[in-house]
């Protein structure tokens, strides 16, 4: 059985955010590793999210990257998140 090598995934979230809860549940259910940063607890992270989203603190903002590529998603559906991650996994 081959072990899947996932890209780096950083999720910027906020407490009590239903979309954040859904995205975390999707990643957890599929055993996809990620780093979560709460923008209410990290002012620098909040600035990053605002810069990535044209002045809005939209969460979850999810950055998926490896050494060659980067995809930034704002408030993605589970399907959008799955499709973006699959672009980084060798078939």
C-alpha positions in Angstrom: 0.0 0.0 0.0 1.4 3.3 -1.1 1.4 6.2 1.3 0.0 9.4 -0.3 2.2 12.4 -0.1 0.0 15.4 0.5 1.0 19.0 -0.2 1.3 21.6 2.6 -2.1 22.8 3.6 -2.7 25.8 5.8 -6.2 26.7 6.8 -6.9 30.2 8.1 -10.0 29.9 10.2 -12.1 31.7 12.9 -13.9 30.3 15.9 -17.6 29.5 15.4 -17.3 29.5 11.6 -19.5 26.9 10.0 -17.6 26.8 6.8 -14.4 26.3 8.7 -15.9 23.4 10.7 -17.1 21.8 7.4 -13.7 22.1 5.8 -11.9 20.8 8.9 -14.3 17.8 9.0 -13.6 17.1 5.3 -9.8 17.1 5.9 -10.1 15.1 9.1 -12.4 12.5 7.6 -10.1 12.0 4.7 -7.0 11.9 6.9 -5.4 14.8 5.1 -2.9 16.7 7.3 -3.2 20.5 7.6 -2.1 23.3 9.8 -4.9 25.5 11.2 -4.4 29.2 12.2 -7.2 31.1 13.9 -7.2 34.7 12.6 -8.8 35.9 15.8 -5.8 34.7 17.8 -3.1 35.8 15.3 -3.2 39.4 14.0 -0.5 38.7 11.4 -2.6 35.8 10.0 -5.6 38.1 9.9 -3.6 40.6 7.7 -2.6 37.7 5.4 -6.2 36.6 4.9 -7.3 40.2 4.3 -4.6 40.7 1.7 -5.5 37.4 -0.1 -9.2 38.3 -0.2 -9.2 41.9 -1.6 -9.7 43.5 1.9 -12.1 40.9 3.4 -11.4 38.5 6.2 -13.0 35.5 4.4 -12.6 32.2 6.1 -11.7 29.5 5.6 -8.9 30.7 3.4 -6.9 27.6 2.5 -3.5 27.6 1.0 -2.4 24.4 -0.7 1.2 24.3 -1.9 4.3 22.4 -2.6 7.7 23.6 -4.0 6.3 24.2 -7.5 2.7 25.4 -7.2 0.3 27.1 -4.9 -3.5 27.3 -4.9 -5.4 29.7 -2.7 -9.1 28.9 -1.9 -11.6 31.2 -0.1 -14.7 29.6 1.4 -14.4 26.5 -0.8 -16.9 23.7 -1.0 -15.7 20.2 -0.2 -15.6 19.4 -3.9 -13.5 22.5 -4.7 -11.1 21.6 -1.8 -10.9 17.9 -3.0 -10.2 18.9 -6.6 -7.5 21.4 -5.6 -5.7 18.9 -3.4 -5.9 16.2 -6.1 -3.9 18.4 -8.4 -0.9 18.0 -6.1 -1.1 14.2 -5.7 0.8 12.0 -8.0 -1.4 9.5 -9.8 
